Amino acid sequence: MRTLVADPARAVEEFLRLCVRGLAPRTAARVVRTLTQARAEHGAARPEALASGLERLRHADLRAALPLVRVPALVVAGQHDCLIRPAASRGLAAALPEGRYVQIAGASHVPFLSHARQFAELLGGFLRG
């Protein structure tokens, strides 16, 4: 949080590096380019909004409400995700009455970018039931 306040650009760059940690170097570079291009096209988030989001993540705990979610839910995790550990994603899926957990081997925090085809196939199959 201190880095976000002191140097928002550096904080975002560090976050991008965490998003791709564990990926093959060429894949990581491609994903970072994609995220950087999206930020350039759509604008960077305001530091105040990022700080507010981080505070919300720090203090929100909705685990007690998970049993109330009565729809099928697909929880997809990357094997190398260092921001949301696969064990936490497995726990989320287990706490959802109709939760299903899938881990994408070799992926990190953004499997929908790094492993787009595999992610799309998983999601398509899930949506088709």
N, CA, C and O atoms as a DFTB+ gen file, in Angstrom:
516 C
 N C O
     1  1       0.825      -1.185       0.000
     2  2       0.000       0.000       0.000
     3  2       0.873       1.255       0.000
     4  3       0.545       2.246      -0.652
     5  1       1.987       1.206       0.735
     6  2       2.868       2.372       0.768
     7  2       3.404       2.704      -0.613
     8  3       3.478       3.872      -0.995
     9  1       3.777       1.676      -1.359
    10  2       4.297       1.905      -2.710
    11  2       3.219       2.513      -3.590
    12  3       3.512       3.386      -4.407
    13  1       1.989       2.074      -3.440
    14  2       0.894       2.605      -4.242
    15  2       0.721       4.101      -3.997
    16  3       0.485       4.860      -4.937
    17  1       0.835       4.524      -2.756
    18  2       0.691       5.941      -2.426
    19  2       1.921       6.730      -2.894
    20  3       1.787       7.809      -3.471
    21  1       3.114       6.189      -2.645
    22  2       4.348       6.911      -2.966
    23  2       4.663       6.933      -4.458
    24  3       5.126       7.947      -4.980
    25  1       4.414       5.821      -5.143
    26  2       4.789       5.700      -6.557
    27  2       3.797       4.765      -7.260
    28  3       4.092       3.587      -7.463
    29  1       2.621       5.291      -7.631
    30  2       1.581       4.440      -8.217
    31  2       2.041       3.674      -9.460
    32  3       1.674       2.512      -9.634
    33  1       2.832       4.300     -10.317
    34  2       3.292       3.623     -11.540
    35  2       4.149       2.416     -11.190
    36  3       4.007       1.352     -11.793
    37  1       5.034       2.578     -10.220
    38  2       5.878       1.459      -9.793
    39  2       5.043       0.341      -9.178
    40  3       5.306      -0.839      -9.413
    41  1       4.039       0.713      -8.390
    42  2       3.171      -0.287      -7.765
    43  2       2.442      -1.115      -8.820
    44  3       2.316      -2.332      -8.681
    45  1       1.966      -0.459      -9.867
    46  2       1.270      -1.183     -10.936
    47  2       2.241      -2.097     -11.668
    48  3       1.898      -3.234     -11.990
    49  1       3.450      -1.614     -11.932
    50  2       4.447      -2.457     -12.599
    51  2       4.789      -3.684     -11.752
    52  3       4.941      -4.784     -12.284
    53  1       4.909      -3.499     -10.448
    54  2       5.180      -4.627      -9.553
    55  2       4.012      -5.619      -9.568
    56  3       4.218      -6.832      -9.547
    57  1       2.792      -5.089      -9.605
    58  2       1.621      -5.957      -9.668
    59  2       1.625      -6.769     -10.961
    60  3       1.329      -7.964     -10.940
    61  1       1.956      -6.138     -12.076
    62  2       2.018      -6.854     -13.352
    63  2       3.051      -7.981     -13.291
    64  3       2.807      -9.075     -13.799
    65  1       4.194      -7.717     -12.676
    66  2       5.207      -8.766     -12.535
    67  2       4.693      -9.927     -11.689
    68  3       4.983     -11.086     -11.986
    69  1       3.937      -9.628     -10.645
    70  2       3.357     -10.690      -9.819
    71  2       2.318     -11.497     -10.608
    72  3       2.186     -12.705     -10.413
    73  1       1.591     -10.826     -11.490
    74  2       0.559     -11.506     -12.293
    75  2       1.150     -12.573     -13.201
    76  3       0.478     -13.548     -13.538
    77  1       2.401     -12.394     -13.599
    78  2       3.010     -13.323     -14.555
    79  2       4.106     -14.184     -13.935
    80  3       4.748     -14.962     -14.641
    81  1       4.329     -14.060     -12.645
    82  2       5.373     -14.861     -11.991
    83  2       5.069     -16.347     -12.181
    84  3       3.947     -16.803     -11.958
    85  1       6.084     -17.079     -12.592
    86  2       5.948     -18.513     -12.787
    87  2       5.664     -18.910     -14.228
    88  3       5.735     -20.091     -14.568
    89  1       5.344     -17.937     -15.080
    90  2       5.097     -18.239     -16.489
    91  2       6.412     -18.358     -17.239
    92  3       7.437     -17.832     -16.807
    93  1       6.371     -19.048     -18.355
    94  2       7.531     -19.083     -19.245
    95  2       7.829     -17.652     -19.677
    96  3       6.901     -16.870     -19.881
    97  1       9.103     -17.291     -19.823
    98  2       9.472     -15.896     -20.120
    99  2       8.752     -15.286     -21.332
   100  3       8.312     -14.137     -21.272
   101  1       8.631     -16.034     -22.414
   102  2       7.960     -15.484     -23.604
   103  2       6.477     -15.246     -23.333
   104  3       5.914     -14.242     -23.770
   105  1       5.853     -16.161     -22.618
   106  2       4.434     -16.006     -22.274
   107  2       4.261     -14.819     -21.341
   108  3       3.343     -14.019     -21.520
   109  1       5.135     -14.697     -20.348
   110  2       5.063     -13.581     -19.411
   111  2       5.193     -12.248     -20.146
   112  3       4.440     -11.313     -19.873
   113  1       6.131     -12.159     -21.064
   114  2       6.329     -10.917     -21.820
   115  2       5.089     -10.589     -22.647
   116  3       4.679      -9.430     -22.723
   117  1       4.493     -11.606     -23.267
   118  2       3.280     -11.390     -24.079
   119  2       2.126     -10.891     -23.213
   120  3       1.410      -9.968     -23.602
   121  1       1.947     -11.494     -22.048
   122  2       0.857     -11.095     -21.159
   123  2       1.073      -9.671     -20.650
   124  3       0.129      -8.881     -20.615
   125  1       2.283      -9.337     -20.260
   126  2       2.565      -7.976     -19.791
   127  2       2.309      -6.970     -20.909
   128  3       1.763      -5.895     -20.662
   129  1       2.701      -7.311     -22.137
   130  2       2.408      -6.412     -23.278
   131  2       0.900      -6.217     -23.433
   132  3       0.436      -5.098     -23.651
   133  1       0.145      -7.292     -23.321
   134  2      -1.312      -7.206     -23.449
   135  2      -1.901      -6.307     -22.373
   136  3      -2.728      -5.445     -22.668
   137  1      -1.483      -6.501     -21.136
   138  2      -1.998      -5.688     -20.030
   139  2      -1.568      -4.224     -20.163
   140  3      -2.349      -3.316     -19.879
   141  1      -0.337      -4.004     -20.589
   142  2       0.160      -2.636     -20.765
   143  2      -0.592      -1.935     -21.888
   144  3      -0.940      -0.760     -21.771
   145  1      -0.842      -2.659     -22.975
   146  2      -1.596      -2.085     -24.092
   147  2      -3.020      -1.738     -23.661
   148  3      -3.536      -0.680     -24.021
   149  1      -3.653      -2.615     -22.900
   150  2      -5.006      -2.346     -22.415
   151  2      -5.027      -1.106     -21.534
   152  3      -5.944      -0.289     -21.619
   153  1      -4.022      -0.973     -20.698
   154  2      -3.934       0.211     -19.832
   155  2      -3.744       1.466     -20.657
   156  3      -4.329       2.504     -20.347
   157  1      -2.928       1.387     -21.716
   158  2      -2.708       2.546     -22.582
   159  2      -3.984       2.919     -23.341
   160  3      -4.287       4.100     -23.508
   161  1      -4.718       1.923     -23.793
   162  2      -5.940       2.177     -24.566
   163  2      -7.088       2.676     -23.703
   164  3      -7.852       3.545     -24.124
   165  1      -7.212       2.132     -22.502
   166  2      -8.380       2.421     -21.675
   167  2      -8.088       3.339     -20.497
   168  3      -9.001       3.746     -19.778
   169  1      -6.830       3.659     -20.302
   170  2      -6.449       4.536     -19.203
   171  2      -6.107       3.758     -17.949
   172  3      -6.663       2.692     -17.684
   173  1      -5.208       4.295     -17.207
   174  2      -4.775       3.671     -15.957
   175  2      -5.793       3.989     -14.866
   176  3      -6.435       5.039     -14.884
   177  1      -5.926       3.082     -13.934
   178  2      -6.799       3.320     -12.786
   179  2      -6.210       4.429     -11.929
   180  3      -4.991       4.573     -11.832
   181  1      -7.072       5.198     -11.318
   182  2      -6.607       6.251     -10.416
   183  2      -6.054       5.600      -9.145
   184  3      -6.632       4.634      -8.647
   185  1      -4.950       6.113      -8.621
   186  2      -4.370       5.538      -7.403
   187  2      -5.360       5.454      -6.244
   188  3      -5.316       4.509      -5.456
   189  1      -6.252       6.441      -6.139
   190  2      -7.238       6.429      -5.056
   191  2      -8.178       5.232      -5.209
   192  3      -8.555       4.604      -4.220
   193  1      -8.550       4.923      -6.445
   194  2      -9.436       3.782      -6.693
   195  2      -8.718       2.472      -6.362
   196  3      -9.309       1.567      -5.772
   197  1      -7.452       2.377      -6.742
   198  2      -6.677       1.179      -6.429
   199  2      -6.543       1.001      -4.918
   200  3      -6.711      -0.101      -4.397
   201  1      -6.240       2.093      -4.223
   202  2      -6.097       2.025      -2.766
   203  2      -7.409       1.613      -2.111
   204  3      -7.413       0.815      -1.173
   205  1      -8.521       2.153      -2.601
   206  2      -9.828       1.797      -2.060
   207  2     -10.117       0.313      -2.293
   208  3     -10.628      -0.370      -1.405
   209  1      -9.795      -0.177      -3.468
   210  2      -9.994      -1.593      -3.766
   211  2      -9.159      -2.491      -2.881
   212  3      -9.639      -3.519      -2.403
   213  1      -7.901      -2.107      -2.656
   214  2      -7.041      -2.904      -1.779
   215  2      -7.570      -2.923      -0.345
   216  3      -7.527      -3.957       0.321
   217  1      -8.067      -1.783       0.128
   218  2      -8.642      -1.733       1.480
   219  2      -9.863      -2.628       1.575
   220  3     -10.056      -3.320       2.575
   221  1     -10.686      -2.616       0.541
   222  2     -11.888      -3.460       0.527
   223  2     -11.480      -4.936       0.575
   224  3     -12.076      -5.723       1.311
   225  1     -10.471      -5.305      -0.206
   226  2      -9.988      -6.690      -0.184
   227  2      -9.432      -7.069       1.184
   228  3      -9.617      -8.194       1.649
   229  1      -8.760      -6.135       1.814
   230  2      -8.146      -6.406       3.116
   231  2      -9.195      -6.673       4.195
   232  3      -8.977      -7.496       5.084
   233  1     -10.330      -5.979       4.117
   234  2     -11.293      -6.046       5.218
   235  2     -12.555      -6.845       4.915
   236  3     -13.283      -7.204       5.841
   237  1     -12.826      -7.127       3.674
   238  2     -14.062      -7.852       3.335
   239  2     -13.870      -9.346       3.604
   240  3     -12.853      -9.932       3.235
   241  1     -14.837      -9.929       4.235
   242  2     -14.827     -11.372       4.469
   243  2     -16.255     -11.872       4.257
   244  3     -17.110     -11.744       5.133
   245  1     -16.490     -12.437       3.091
   246  2     -17.827     -12.887       2.729
   247  2     -17.965     -14.409       2.805
   248  3     -18.908     -14.977       2.253
   249  1     -17.029     -15.065       3.486
   250  2     -17.073     -16.529       3.552
   251  2     -18.379     -17.063       4.120
   252  3     -18.852     -18.111       3.680
   253  1     -18.965     -16.379       5.071
   254  2     -20.210     -16.856       5.674
   255  2     -21.359     -16.867       4.668
   256  3     -22.318     -17.621       4.835
   257  1     -21.273     -16.046       3.636
   258  2     -22.342     -15.965       2.636
   259  2     -22.186     -16.994       1.517
   260  3     -23.120     -17.191       0.739
   261  1     -21.040     -17.650       1.417
   262  2     -20.809     -18.580       0.309
   263  2     -21.840     -19.705       0.221
   264  3     -22.239     -20.051      -0.891
   265  1     -22.293     -20.297       1.332
   266  2     -23.307     -21.352       1.221
   267  2     -24.634     -20.865       0.638
   268  3     -25.463     -21.679       0.231
   269  1     -24.841     -19.555       0.593
   270  2     -26.077     -18.993       0.053
   271  2     -26.049     -18.874      -1.470
   272  3     -27.082     -18.624      -2.090
   273  1     -24.884     -19.051      -2.069
   274  2     -24.759     -18.957      -3.521
   275  2     -25.279     -20.262      -4.109
   276  3     -24.621     -21.298      -4.007
   277  1     -26.431     -20.216      -4.708
   278  2     -27.110     -21.432      -5.170
   279  2     -27.120     -21.553      -6.693
   280  3     -28.118     -21.963      -7.285
   281  1     -26.026     -21.200      -7.304
   282  2     -25.864     -21.352      -8.751
   283  2     -24.523     -22.037      -9.007
   284  3     -23.609     -21.930      -8.189
   285  1     -24.398     -22.728     -10.117
   286  2     -23.100     -23.328     -10.436
   287  2     -22.022     -22.241     -10.547
   288  3     -22.260     -21.166     -11.098
   289  1     -20.857     -22.537     -10.023
   290  2     -19.748     -21.581     -10.051
   291  2     -18.467     -22.307     -10.451
   292  3     -18.149     -23.372      -9.921
   293  1     -17.756     -21.727     -11.373
   294  2     -16.473     -22.272     -11.816
   295  2     -15.365     -21.409     -11.233
   296  3     -15.317     -20.204     -11.478
   297  1     -14.493     -22.011     -10.477
   298  2     -13.347     -21.312      -9.887
   299  2     -12.104     -21.812     -10.608
   300  3     -11.736     -22.981     -10.493
   301  1     -11.465     -20.921     -11.349
   302  2     -10.285     -21.285     -12.130
   303  2      -9.069     -20.650     -11.487
   304  3      -9.068     -19.459     -11.176
   305  1      -8.035     -21.449     -11.289
   306  2      -6.807     -20.947     -10.679
   307  2      -5.614     -21.343     -11.535
   308  3      -5.617     -22.375     -12.206
   309  1      -4.607     -20.503     -11.491
   310  2      -3.346     -20.834     -12.129
   311  2      -2.443     -21.558     -11.145
   312  3      -2.387     -21.204      -9.967
   313  1      -1.754     -22.545     -11.616
   314  2      -0.854     -23.349     -10.780
   315  2       0.166     -22.486     -10.052
   316  3       0.505     -22.765      -8.902
   317  1       0.662     -21.433     -10.712
   318  2       1.730     -20.605     -10.137
   319  2       1.236     -19.261      -9.609
   320  3       2.037     -18.348      -9.407
   321  1      -0.064     -19.127      -9.384
   322  2      -0.599     -17.846      -8.917
   323  2      -0.047     -17.542      -7.531
   324  3      -0.265     -18.301      -6.586
   325  1       0.667     -16.430      -7.416
   326  2       1.219     -16.050      -6.113
   327  2       0.378     -14.952      -5.451
   328  3       0.665     -14.548      -4.324
   329  1      -0.651     -14.470      -6.143
   330  2      -1.529     -13.461      -5.560
   331  2      -2.732     -14.098      -4.874
   332  3      -3.137     -13.675      -3.792
   333  1      -3.294     -15.109      -5.506
   334  2      -4.367     -15.892      -4.905
   335  2      -3.922     -17.347      -4.999
   336  3      -3.989     -17.960      -6.064
   337  1      -3.483     -17.871      -3.912
   338  2      -2.940     -19.221      -3.899
   339  2      -3.986     -20.241      -4.354
   340  3      -5.161     -20.113      -4.011
   341  1      -3.574     -21.243      -5.114
   342  2      -4.517     -22.278      -5.542
   343  2      -5.294     -22.902      -4.378
   344  3      -6.460     -23.262      -4.540
   345  1      -4.673     -23.030      -3.227
   346  2      -5.380     -23.597      -2.069
   347  2      -6.564     -22.720      -1.662
   348  3      -7.600     -23.236      -1.243
   349  1      -6.420     -21.414      -1.781
   350  2      -7.528     -20.509      -1.461
   351  2      -8.645     -20.671      -2.486
   352  3      -9.824     -20.640      -2.131
   353  1      -8.285     -20.841      -3.746
   354  2      -9.299     -21.044      -4.788
   355  2     -10.008     -22.383      -4.598
   356  3     -11.220     -22.478      -4.789
   357  1      -9.255     -23.414      -4.222
   358  2      -9.873     -24.718      -3.925
   359  2     -10.855     -24.583      -2.765
   360  3     -11.950     -25.145      -2.796
   361  1     -10.452     -23.833      -1.743
   362  2     -11.327     -23.611      -0.590
   363  2     -12.587     -22.859      -0.974
   364  3     -13.670     -23.159      -0.472
   365  1     -12.450     -21.885      -1.859
   366  2     -13.617     -21.143      -2.336
   367  2     -14.585     -22.085      -3.040
   368  3     -15.781     -22.084      -2.749
   369  1     -14.074     -22.883      -3.957
   370  2     -14.933     -23.817      -4.692
   371  2     -15.608     -24.808      -3.737
   372  3     -16.782     -25.139      -3.906
   373  1     -14.869     -25.272      -2.748
   374  2     -15.429     -26.235      -1.797
   375  2     -16.525     -25.609      -0.941
   376  3     -17.458     -26.299      -0.531
   377  1     -16.424     -24.318      -0.670
   378  2     -17.416     -23.634       0.162
   379  2     -18.684     -23.270      -0.607
   380  3     -19.717     -22.983      -0.001
   381  1     -18.611     -23.280      -1.919
   382  2     -19.781     -22.983      -2.748
   383  2     -20.571     -24.273      -2.956
   384  3     -19.988     -25.286      -3.344
   385  1     -21.875     -24.262      -2.710
   386  2     -22.666     -25.490      -2.852
   387  2     -22.531     -26.158      -4.219
   388  3     -22.551     -27.385      -4.312
   389  1     -22.397     -25.372      -5.262
   390  2     -22.244     -25.929      -6.597
   391  2     -20.930     -25.470      -7.232
   392  3     -20.862     -25.222      -8.436
   393  1     -19.897     -25.363      -6.408
   394  2     -18.603     -24.897      -6.883
   395  2     -17.814     -26.002      -7.557
   396  3     -17.864     -27.165      -7.157
   397  1     -17.095     -25.615      -8.572
   398  2     -16.205     -26.548      -9.275
   399  2     -14.856     -25.862      -9.418
   400  3     -14.778     -24.719      -9.867
   401  1     -13.806     -26.554      -9.041
   402  2     -12.449     -26.016      -9.083
   403  2     -11.668     -26.631     -10.234
   404  3     -11.695     -27.844     -10.438
   405  1     -10.978     -25.788     -10.977
   406  2     -10.076     -26.251     -12.034
   407  2      -8.785     -25.454     -11.915
   408  3      -8.799     -24.226     -11.833
   409  1      -7.679     -26.170     -11.906
   410  2      -6.364     -25.526     -11.889
   411  2      -5.734     -25.693     -13.264
   412  3      -5.709     -26.792     -13.819
   413  1      -5.227     -24.594     -13.807
   414  2      -4.576     -24.645     -15.114
   415  2      -3.071     -24.765     -14.888
   416  3      -2.434     -23.860     -14.348
   417  1      -2.520     -25.895     -15.311
   418  2      -1.089     -26.158     -15.152
   419  2      -0.278     -25.117     -15.912
   420  3      -0.582     -24.788     -17.059
   421  1       0.745     -24.611     -15.262
   422  2       1.645     -23.664     -15.893
   423  2       1.157     -22.232     -15.898
   424  3       1.902     -21.332     -16.286
   425  1      -0.089     -21.992     -15.473
   426  2      -0.647     -20.633     -15.483
   427  2      -0.319     -19.916     -14.183
   428  3       0.087     -20.530     -13.196
   429  1      -0.504     -18.611     -14.207
   430  2      -0.290     -17.785     -13.029
   431  2      -1.602     -17.069     -12.703
   432  3      -2.662     -17.695     -12.739
   433  1      -1.556     -15.782     -12.388
   434  2      -2.732     -15.040     -11.924
   435  2      -3.722     -14.703     -13.036
   436  3      -4.890     -14.435     -12.754
   437  1      -3.287     -14.711     -14.273
   438  2      -4.158     -14.303     -15.376
   439  2      -4.276     -15.414     -16.428
   440  3      -3.864     -15.219     -17.571
   441  1      -4.831     -16.574     -16.059
   442  2      -4.889     -17.685     -17.010
   443  2      -5.734     -17.372     -18.237
   444  3      -5.538     -17.975     -19.292
   445  1      -6.663     -16.446     -18.112
   446  2      -7.492     -16.067     -19.255
   447  2      -6.681     -15.347     -20.324
   448  3      -7.133     -15.223     -21.462
   449  1      -5.486     -14.869     -19.970
   450  2      -4.575     -14.261     -20.945
   451  2      -3.435     -15.202     -21.312
   452  3      -3.103     -15.345     -22.489
   453  1      -2.842     -15.833     -20.326
   454  2      -1.674     -16.672     -20.596
   455  2      -2.037     -18.008     -21.233
   456  3      -1.256     -18.567     -22.003
   457  1      -3.209     -18.512     -20.914
   458  2      -3.678     -19.803     -21.410
   459  2      -5.100     -19.629     -21.957
   460  3      -6.025     -20.348     -21.581
   461  1      -5.237     -18.664     -22.843
   462  2      -6.551     -18.223     -23.306
   463  2      -7.374     -19.353     -23.926
   464  3      -8.560     -19.486     -23.627
   465  1      -6.768     -20.154     -24.771
   466  2      -7.522     -21.229     -25.430
   467  2      -8.041     -22.233     -24.401
   468  3      -9.212     -22.613     -24.426
   469  1      -7.167     -22.653     -23.509
   470  2      -7.574     -23.619     -22.488
   471  2      -8.649     -23.018     -21.582
   472  3      -9.617     -23.693     -21.228
   473  1      -8.477     -21.758     -21.212
   474  2      -9.464     -21.083     -20.365
   475  2     -10.814     -21.007     -21.080
   476  3     -11.854     -21.285     -20.482
   477  1     -10.793     -20.628     -22.362
   478  2     -12.035     -20.509     -23.122
   479  2     -12.735     -21.870     -23.247
   480  3     -13.961     -21.945     -23.171
   481  1     -11.971     -22.924     -23.436
   482  2     -12.564     -24.264     -23.520
   483  2     -13.205     -24.658     -22.187
   484  3     -14.302     -25.215     -22.164
   485  1     -12.523     -24.369     -21.085
   486  2     -13.083     -24.658     -19.761
   487  2     -14.381     -23.886     -19.533
   488  3     -15.392     -24.442     -19.103
   489  1     -14.322     -22.603     -19.831
   490  2     -15.482     -21.758     -19.610
   491  2     -16.638     -22.168     -20.529
   492  3     -17.785     -22.238     -20.087
   493  1     -16.346     -22.435     -21.784
   494  2     -17.379     -22.878     -22.709
   495  2     -18.045     -24.160     -22.247
   496  3     -19.271     -24.273     -22.269
   497  1     -17.232     -25.132     -21.827
   498  2     -17.785     -26.382     -21.324
   499  2     -18.642     -26.166     -20.085
   500  3     -19.698     -26.782     -19.937
   501  1     -18.192     -25.302     -19.209
   502  2     -18.952     -25.000     -17.995
   503  2     -20.293     -24.355     -18.343
   504  3     -21.329     -24.730     -17.795
   505  1     -20.266     -23.387     -19.254
   506  2     -21.496     -22.688     -19.620
   507  2     -22.483     -23.587     -20.360
   508  3     -23.696     -23.411     -20.250
   509  1     -21.959     -24.546     -21.108
   510  2     -22.831     -25.490     -21.803
   511  2     -23.426     -26.528     -20.851
   512  3     -24.379     -27.229     -21.193
   513  1     -22.850     -26.612     -19.660
   514  2     -23.376     -27.528     -18.656
   515  2     -22.885     -28.904     -18.815
   516  3     -23.250     -29.784     -18.034
